Amino acid sequence: MPAYFSIFIEFERRSLTQKTVGELAFYLRHAGLSFRDGLLAAAGMTENEIISRNQLLLDVDFEPDPEQEDDYFQSVYDLDGFTSVRGFFLNNYPKNGSFAYELLIPEDEIINEKGIVMRGPAERLLRFLMGVWHMPSVQTIQTATEMKGELVPASEFGKWKLPAANPYALVSEIQLRKLPEGYFDAQKFHVGGIILTNLNYIIM
């Protein structure tokens, strides 16, 4: 099974409305993602059917049980330059007051076997992340490889808790103030957003 690269789009639970899932679908399309099909239990479903099901589960703060089959419906997308993208909601830690939408891309399409981030894919990825950031309720956007990083809720940011940026994370200016210096290159962009680039990665 191939290794996957993860994109975590984090939301605060208190920001959830009855339109959140549909709005996310809109901003994903705006950023360049194109719905292809549902996956597993959602295979053959329309995007609207998947949106309705996932909105219903988020409304009741559904927490998946690994022993049960019930879960949020998954989708498969197309994104320019990548062979496939799979997306699904994560709501495994409601006590943190946040949930996320995770997107999976084959890791070797972004980072080569030497651990170097390939510039072309990295630039396409960053344009996509910046497009998603336009959604007002997005808290953070974080990235992880299969071996490095996992979503760190923005509420936990601090000296010992850093956002997953492998190689990028998008945070707000307010969130940036909670982070120590020396780990990231930080650049301002659209409406108070900050692009964090992990200084431990080579991009070429």
C-alpha positions in Angstrom: 0.0 0.0 0.0 1.5 3.4 -1.0 2.4 6.0 1.6 0.1 9.0 1.7 0.6 12.7 2.2 -2.1 14.3 4.4 -3.7 17.7 4.3 -5.7 18.6 7.4 -8.3 21.4 7.1 -9.2 22.3 10.7 -12.4 23.8 12.0 -13.7 24.9 15.4 -16.7 23.0 16.5 -18.4 26.2 17.6 -18.1 27.5 14.0 -20.2 24.7 12.6 -23.4 25.7 10.8 -25.9 23.7 8.7 -24.1 24.9 5.6 -20.5 24.1 6.6 -20.0 20.9 4.6 -21.6 22.4 1.5 -19.4 25.6 1.9 -16.3 23.4 2.2 -17.2 21.6 -1.0 -17.5 25.0 -2.7 -14.1 26.3 -1.5 -12.5 23.0 -2.5 -13.8 23.4 -6.0 -12.7 27.1 -6.0 -9.2 25.9 -5.0 -9.1 23.4 -7.9 -10.4 20.1 -6.5 -13.0 18.3 -8.8 -15.3 15.7 -7.3 -15.0 12.3 -9.0 -17.0 9.8 -7.0 -17.9 8.5 -3.6 -15.6 5.9 -2.0 -16.4 2.6 -0.2 -20.0 2.9 1.3 -20.5 6.1 -0.7 -19.4 4.7 -4.1 -21.8 5.8 -6.9 -23.3 8.6 -4.7 -23.5 12.2 -5.9 -21.5 14.9 -4.2 -24.7 16.4 -2.7 -25.7 13.0 -1.2 -22.3 12.8 0.5 -22.6 16.4 1.7 -26.0 15.8 3.2 -24.9 12.6 5.1 -21.7 14.2 6.5 -23.5 17.4 7.5 -26.0 15.3 9.5 -23.2 13.4 11.3 -21.3 16.6 12.1 -24.5 18.2 13.4 -24.8 15.5 16.1 -21.0 15.5 16.7 -20.7 11.9 15.6 -17.5 10.2 16.7 -16.5 7.2 14.7 -16.2 3.9 16.5 -13.4 1.6 15.0 -15.6 -1.4 16.0 -18.5 -0.2 14.0 -19.0 0.4 10.2 -20.8 3.7 10.5 -18.6 6.6 9.5 -18.4 9.8 7.5 -18.7 9.2 3.8 -15.5 9.5 1.8 -15.0 11.2 -1.6 -12.5 10.8 -4.4 -11.3 13.9 -6.3 -9.2 15.1 -9.1 -6.5 17.7 -8.6 -4.2 18.9 -11.4 -0.8 17.2 -11.3 -1.8 14.4 -8.9 -3.2 11.0 -9.7 -5.8 10.9 -7.0 -7.1 12.7 -3.9 -9.2 11.1 -1.2 -11.2 13.1 1.3 -13.0 12.4 4.6 -14.0 14.0 7.9 -12.1 13.4 11.1 -14.0 13.9 14.4 -12.1 11.6 16.6 -11.4 14.0 19.4 -14.5 16.1 20.1 -13.1 17.2 23.5 -10.6 19.5 21.6 -13.5 21.4 20.3 -12.4 20.9 16.7 -12.8 18.7 13.7 -11.1 18.4 10.4 -11.4 17.4 6.8 -8.4 15.2 5.7 -7.2 14.9 2.1 -4.8 12.2 1.1 -2.4 12.4 -1.9 0.2 9.7 -2.8 3.3 10.9 -0.9 5.8 10.1 -3.7 4.0 12.6 -5.9 5.2 15.4 -3.6 8.3 14.1 -1.7 10.9 11.9 -3.4 12.8 9.0 -2.0 15.5 11.3 -0.7 13.1 13.3 1.4 13.3 16.3 -1.0 10.1 18.2 -1.7 9.7 18.5 -5.5 9.3 22.1 -6.5 6.6 21.7 -9.1 4.2 19.6 -7.0 5.0 21.8 -4.0 4.0 24.9 -5.8 0.7 23.3 -7.0 0.0 22.1 -3.5 0.6 25.6 -2.0 -1.7 27.3 -4.5 -4.4 24.8 -3.6 -3.9 25.3 0.2 -4.1 29.1 -0.3 -7.3 28.7 -2.3 -8.9 26.7 0.5 -7.8 29.3 3.1 -10.4 31.7 1.6 -13.1 29.8 3.5 -13.7 32.1 6.5 -14.3 29.3 9.1 -11.1 27.4 8.4 -8.9 27.5 11.5 -5.7 26.0 10.2 -4.4 24.0 7.3 -1.6 21.5 8.2 0.3 18.9 6.2 1.9 15.6 7.3 3.7 12.7 5.7 2.9 9.1 6.7 5.9 9.1 9.1 6.0 12.8 10.2 3.3 14.8 11.8 -0.4 14.7 12.7 -3.0 17.4 13.2 -2.3 19.6 16.2 -5.4 21.6 17.2 -4.8 25.4 17.0 -6.0 25.6 20.7 -2.9 23.6 21.7 -0.3 25.8 19.8 2.6 26.8 22.0 6.3 26.3 22.8 5.9 22.5 22.8 3.1 22.1 20.4 3.7 23.2 16.8 1.4 22.8 13.8 2.2 20.0 11.4 4.1 21.6 8.5 5.5 19.0 6.3 6.4 21.2 4.5 3.6 23.7 4.8 1.0 25.0 7.3 -1.4 27.9 7.0 -2.3 29.7 10.2 -3.5 33.1 11.3 -1.4 36.0 12.5 -2.8 35.5 16.0 -1.9 31.8 16.0 1.6 32.7 14.8 2.3 34.8 17.9 1.9 31.6 20.0 4.7 29.8 18.1 8.5 30.0 18.9 10.9 31.3 16.3 13.4 29.2 14.4 11.2 26.4 13.1 9.5 28.0 10.2 9.8 30.6 7.5 6.7 32.7 7.9 5.2 34.8 5.1 2.0 36.9 5.2 -0.7 36.4 2.5 -4.4 36.9 2.0 -6.5 38.4 4.8 -4.3 37.8 7.8 -3.1 34.4 6.7 0.5 33.2 7.3 2.2 30.5 5.2 4.6 28.5 7.4 7.4 26.6 5.6 9.3 24.0 7.6 13.0 24.9 7.6 13.9 21.2 7.9 12.8 20.5 4.3 14.6 21.0 1.1 12.4 22.2 -1.8 14.0 21.8 -5.3 
